[in-house]
């Protein structure tokens, strides 16, 4: 299924504050809480290809990053 046809959580009328959330037309937003960490990354595996996406540190121990080329699946 292509990214433009994937159902995203905004269709359900709610949004998780943490985890992976589809942002229609943009990709997937990853957000985690890791108050003791200095840095956090998410490993994405697609067609046997692995890569890490570094998340940006925010207030109160949260980390967040948008993976523009990732979609549901």
ChimeraX attribute file (.defattr): number of C-alpha atoms within 10 A of each C-alpha:
attribute: neighborCount
match mode: 1-to-1
recipient: residues
	/A:1	9
	/A:2	8
	/A:3	18
	/A:4	13
	/A:5	10
	/A:6	13
	/A:7	14
	/A:8	17
	/A:9	15
	/A:10	13
	/A:11	8
	/A:12	8
	/A:13	6
	/A:14	8
	/A:15	12
	/A:16	10
	/A:17	11
	/A:18	14
	/A:19	12
	/A:20	19
	/A:21	20
	/A:22	23
	/A:23	16
	/A:24	16
	/A:25	10
	/A:26	15
	/A:27	18
	/A:28	22
	/A:29	19
	/A:30	21
	/A:31	23
	/A:32	19
	/A:33	18
	/A:34	14
	/A:35	14
	/A:36	7
	/A:37	11
	/A:38	10
	/A:39	12
	/A:40	19
	/A:41	16
	/A:42	17
	/A:43	10
	/A:44	13
	/A:45	11
	/A:46	10
	/A:47	5
	/A:48	6
	/A:49	7
	/A:50	9
	/A:51	11
	/A:52	11
	/A:53	14
	/A:54	17
	/A:55	20
	/A:56	15
	/A:57	20
	/A:58	12
	/A:59	8
	/A:60	9
	/A:61	13
	/A:62	17
	/A:63	23
	/A:64	20
	/A:65	19
	/A:66	20
	/A:67	19
	/A:68	13
	/A:69	9
	/A:70	16
	/A:71	23
	/A:72	16
	/A:73	8
